[in-house]
């Protein structure tokens, strides 16, 4: 069970701080049912309530990554290649699944793929499709916010650092194709 003050990833909402573990005084809600009252780190005025028993549900809540896990994940950027899914619906389903489950590796792989895809499309005089742009932004918001909290830095520094790692890995791949 998480405690007051803990930070968690809550589905596709992103990083939350647990403000309280409490019951709700509302009609139709059992008085003995415990809830996490959470606040989005990105929106201090927000309040999210979720039953404590959902804690173990796959993909609903997870603890933040450790510093070591963040560093290990970023070090794997050059290896994070995934075949492009041509079917928009299938691609969107994969993106949605990564975000809803707070899957850090899947989100970083998505970010890498979409940043490189956007760069290639810009060179062709085209834009990234709206759906891809929307999921790219959501993945960046969620993952970079988590990395920033874990590393004790700001989101912009994280975003710049990850973008540079992606650029370096792409340039290295161009120089040394397999």
Secondary structure, DSSP 8 states (H G I E B T S, - for coil): ---TT-EEEEGGGEEEEEEEEE----TTS-TT--EEEEEETTEEEEEEEEEGGGGGSTTTEEE---HHHHHHHHHTGGG-------SHHHHHHHHHHHHHTT-HHHHHHHHHHHHHHHHHHHHTT----HHHHHHHHHHHHHHHHHHHHHHTS-HHHHHHHHHHHHHHHHHHHHHT--
